[in-house]
Amino acid sequence: MELEVRHLRVLCAVAASGSLRRAASVLGVSQPGLTAQLQRIERALGGDLFVRHQNGVTPTPLGEIVLARARAVLPTVDDLLQVATLAAGRGVDRHRFRLGSVNTPLLGGLVTAIHSLFPCSEITLRAQGSSLPLADHIAAGRLEAGVLGDCPAYELEPRHGVVYHPVVTEPVFVMLPAAHRLADRAEITLADLADDDWVLPQPDDDRIREYWSLTAGFHIRVPYEAEGRLVVEVVRSGHAVSLCQPTFDEVPGIVVRPIAGTPLWYRHVLAWHRFGPLAARGEALTCLVAQAYEAAVARSRVYSRWRECQGFGADLTAAGPEVPGHVLPDLD
């Protein structure tokens, strides 16, 4: 018998399950059938790979060596199969789009743009706090596209087969309770908030919290960790301040203010797979999403006034302003 990729998957399943019974259930085969297959694999490799005992199985020294190689090989094989499938267009439903997004004003525009370019399409969404797992899902073909984001000096790392297309680089603003001592100012310095409590999302592997802290130049005291509506509630009740996107809609009890000197920036990025169904329409997709972003800007009184004062106008989209240390990766 010649060793095949499916045999490596069987060995990994047995090792991960710790017993032939559980592995057979995971693999959808009978336990006697799995036992017979494992015996054939062991004969092909020249020795026992697992020690059978009352509570299950454990790898032998030979088994550990084989498993280490199998675990190294299988991700490469899976990537090869996925890329080949996408490149050949097999298994791709041209009317079904799985999207992922971080918290962003671009998502609604992306959905609208896909419906415009692909009428009658079916769209599903996966929300994520960090851009990195979304990029991995796109690379693996589990998502057709996503709205990601990064910060200066913390740009998204290349993923095999993934195209990053910047849409806009925008400033980061602060969110204050309406009764805050600084709420009547036109802009706020970060140093003015050094003694305030903050509410921010939990630190993630995209290191955005690290960027905020280093740029602020002081230790940001974060007794409250929350996302979405909970951030608004903590700020509105006067317990903390927070950072926000400039397109955030002011609500009763909340004021949004620019940060003096614009020290913090955030870049919104569209991403899709090089061989995915959206690749051929990527430029048109980005253009439509950029237009939707401009509509969000127009709805924001504070952000619109800030852009006028800075002289950016509509030029903030696409390439974005010149942000120190912010290099847009050329991944096309």
N, C-alpha and C positions, 0 to 999 in steps of 0.2 A: 504494500500500500504506500502510495506517495503522500507526503504531508501536504495538506491544503490549508488555505486561509481559514476555512470554516472549522478546521480542527483546532487552530489556535484560539478561536472564539470559544470553543467547548472547554478547553483547558482553563481559560480565564474565568469562565462562568463557574466551573467547579471550584476554583481557588477562591473566588469572591463569595460563593455560597457556603463553602465550608462543609458541604455534604452532597452526596450524589442525589439524594432525594430532592433537596431544594434546588439543585442545579437542573435536574430533569424538569421540575415545574417551571423554572424560568425559561428553559429552552423549548418547552412544549413537547417533550418526548417522554417515553416511558423510562422508568428507572432501569429496568433490565436492558433496554436498548442503549441507554447512555453508558451503562457499565461495559457492554460489549464494545461500543465504539471507543471508550477510553482504553480498553485492553488492546485494541488494534493500534491505537496511536502509540501506546507504550512499546509495543513490539516494533513499530516502525522506528522509534527513537532509541531503542536498545536498552530500555530499563524502566523500572517503576518510577512514576512521576508523583504519585501520592501514596501516603501510608494510610491504610484504612484502619479505623479504630471505632470504638463504641459510639462516640459522640460525633463522628463525621470523618473527614479526611484532612490531612495536612501535607504540604508539598515535601518531597524528598529533596536532598541536595541537587540531584539532577533536575527535579521538577522546578526548583527555584531558578536554576539557570535558564531553563526553557521558558518559564513564565516571564522572566525579565526581558528576554528577547521578544517574546510575543507581545508584551505590553508596549515595547518600543516600536514594533513593526505595525501593529494594527491601526494606530492613528494615521500613519502615512498611507496605508492601503485605503482607509476610509476616505481620506482627503483626495486620493487619486480617483476613486470611484465617483465621489461627489462632483469633482471638477469635470470629469469625463461626461457625466450625466448632464450637467448644466451646459457644457459646450455643445453636446449633441442635441440639446433641446428635448431630451427624453424625460418623461416624468414631470414635465413642467406644464402646469395649467395656465394658459395665457390669459385667463379671465379670473384667476384667483391670486390675490396678493396679500401676503402676510407681512405686516409692517411692525416695526418696533420704534419706540420713541422715548427719549428722556423728557423731562418737563420743558416744554418749548411752545412758543406761539406759532411754530411752523407746521405743526401736525395737521390742523384743520385744512391748511392750504395744500398739504401733500395729498390728503384724501380727496379733496376737490379736484386737484390736478390729475390724479390717476383716473377718477371717474370721467374727466373731460377727455383724456387721451385714450382711455379704454372703456367705452360705454358698456354698461351692463356688467361691469366687473364686480367681483365679490371681494370685500376687504375685511380682514381681521387685524386686531391690534394687540401688541404686547408692550405694556409700559414697564420701564426699568429705571431705577435711580441712577445707574452708571452706564456710560457709553460702551465700556469695554465688553461686557457680555453680549450686547447687541451686535457689535462688530464681529464677535466670534460666531454668532448665530447666522449673520449674513455670509460669512466665509464658508460656513458649513452647509449653506443652502436651506437653512431652517426659516430664514426670512428673506423676502425679496428686496426689501429696502428698509431704511431707518433714518430717523433724525437723531444725530449724535451731537456732541459738543465737547469742546476742550478750552484750555486757557493758555496764555503765553508761557512758553518753556515746559508745558505739560501737554504737548500736542498728541493726538492720536497716533499710535504706532501702526505701521503698515500691517495689513492682514493679507494673506495670500488670496488673490482674486477679487479683493474688495476695492472699489473706486470711491474715494472721498471727494466730494465736490462742495467747497465752501459756499455758503449762501450769504451770510452776514457776520461781521464782527461788531459786537455792540458793547457799550459800557455797562457796568454793573451799578445799580442804584441801591439806596438803602430804604427800608420800610420802617416807619416809626409810628408809635401810637399818636393819635391826633392831639393828645394832651401832653406830648413830650416837650421838654424844655426847649428843644431846638426845632420844633415843628414849623415855626414861622419863618425859618431861614430859607433862602432860595436854594442853597446847597449846603452840604454837611461835610466836614473833614472827618476822616476816620479817627484821628486823634481825639476829636470831641467825644467819641463814643467808647473810648478805651475803658472807662469805668462802668459801662452799661453791661447788663446781662444780655446774652444773645440767644436766639433760637435758630438753629440751623439743621439741615439734614445730617444724618449720621455720616461719619467719614466713610468714604468708599475707595475702591482701588484705583479710581481715576485721579485721586490726589488733589481734587479741587479745594477741599478744606485746607490742605497744606499751602496751596497757592494763596488763598485768602489770608491765612495767618502770616505768612512770610511777607506779603505785600503790605499788610496793615502795619507791621513793625512792632506789634505788641501782642501779648497773649490774649486771644479772644476767649473770654469766659463764656462757656456754653453749658449752662445748667439744663437747658431744654433742647432736646433733639426731636425733631418732628419734620413732616413733609406736608405739602399741599395745604388743605383747609386748616389743619391744626396749627401751622405756622401763623396764619392770619389771626386765628383766635387768641393765641398767646400774645401776639403783638397788640392786637386791638384791646385786650384787657389790661394793657399797660405793664406787663411783666417783663418784656424784652424788646429788643430791636432785631432786625434781620436784614439780610441782603436779598435783592430781588432783581428780576429782569426789568428793563426800563419800560416794557410794554404792559407790565402788570397794571390791571385796572384798579384804581383807587376805589375803596369801598368806605362806607361810613365808619368812622373811628380809626381810619388808616390814612397816613400821608406817605407819598413816595417822593424822595429827593435825590438829585444827582450828588455824586461824591466830588468834592472840590479836587481839581487836578486830574480827574478821571484815572485813578491808579489801577482800577480793576477792569478787566475785559473778558468777554466770553464769545467764543465763535460757534455759530450754528453750522452744522455740516450735514448735507445729504449723503447717504451711502447706499450703494447697491453692488450686486455682484457683477463682475466683468462679463460673465456669460449668462446672466439672468435675463428675464423677460423685459426688464426696464432699461437695460443698458443702451439700447438703440434710441431711446427717448430721453436720455438723461439730461441733455441740454434743455430741452423743452420743459421737462419736469422742474428743473432748477429755476427757470425763468418764471414759471407760473407760481412756484412757491415764494419766490422773491416778491412777486406782486402781492401775494397774500400777506407777506410780512409788512409791506408798505401800508397796506390797509390797517394792520394792527397798530402801526406807528401813528397813523392819522387819528386813531381813536384815543390815543394817549396824549392828554394835554401837556403833561410834564415833559415827556420824551420829545414831543414835537417841538416844544419851545427850546429844549436843550439843543436839538439838532440845528435849529435855525441860528441860535447863538454861536454854535461851533462852526457854522458854515458848511456842514456836511450835506444838507439837503437830502436828495435821494441817492447820493453817491456812497452811502454807507453800506449798501448791499453789494453782493458779489465780492469784489476784492477786499473791501473793508478799508478802514483807515490805516495809516502807518502806525502799527503798535510795536513799541520796542521789544525785541526778543521774540516777536510772534512771526514765525516763518511758516508759510502755508506749504505743506508738503505736496510735491508733485507726484501723485500716485496713479495718474491716468495711464 
